[in-house]
Amino acid sequence: MIKHLPNLLSAARMVAMPFILMVAFQGERPLFFLLLALSQFTDFLDGYLARRLNAQSRLGAKLDILGDSCNYVLGITGICLFFPTLIEGWRAVFPVVFALLHAARYVLARVRTGEWVYPVSHPSAKVNFYVQSVLIACLLLDLPVIHVMFYAAFLSGLAESWFYLSGLPKKR
């Protein structure tokens, strides 16, 4: 039973998403970013436990990707609601490009592999995870480096998406 814990953590991120969004739309900024940080921590924990328990699976990798997408939606929602100056004017292009690239991951995975979610492992995913974690901490604590971390998270997200998309196998 303990071998299913990583998958349960990934699934919990997906189940928690609507509740965390509700907190955001109620204007509870500190609670929202605290819950987002907790969700991000479970992203770290599910992978760590899967490796530690020798419970890595294709299903687990797919659940992790879907849970990551939930965190992306939560993060962009939190930035739009609580830090709108980050995306004013021409900077609105950042979340739009990020969302389009992220959606392209699913579409291209479907076209190339026949599956909507296809696990591709690359070191850029770890870098992106850590940069996003620092951004979430900055947003939670309202630190003055939020703008810098926002751009860093955008660039690391672009890099991860690029490596993901280029790593998808071609359909046979």
RAHU-V973130 format. One record per pair of residues at least 4 apart in sequence whose C-alpha atoms are under 6 Angstrom apart, sorted by sequence separation. I is the first residue (numbers start at 1). J is the second residue. If there is no record, write none. Layout:
# RAHU-V973130
i	j
I	J
I	J
This chain:
# RAHU-V973130
i	j
8	12
12	16
24	28
28	32
33	37
42	46
45	49
49	53
50	54
71	75
78	82
79	83
80	84
87	91
88	92
93	97
95	99
104	108
105	109
108	112
109	113
110	114
128	132
138	142
146	150
149	153
153	157
160	164
161	165
163	167
23	28
50	55
87	92
110	115
138	143
50	56
110	116
109	116
24	32
138	146
23	32
109	118
106	116
106	117
135	149
132	153
131	153
13	39
128	156
128	157
125	160
124	160
9	46
6	46
6	49
6	50
120	164
3	55
7	60
10	63
14	67
10	64
13	67
62	117
10	67
61	119
112	170
113	171
112	171
33	140
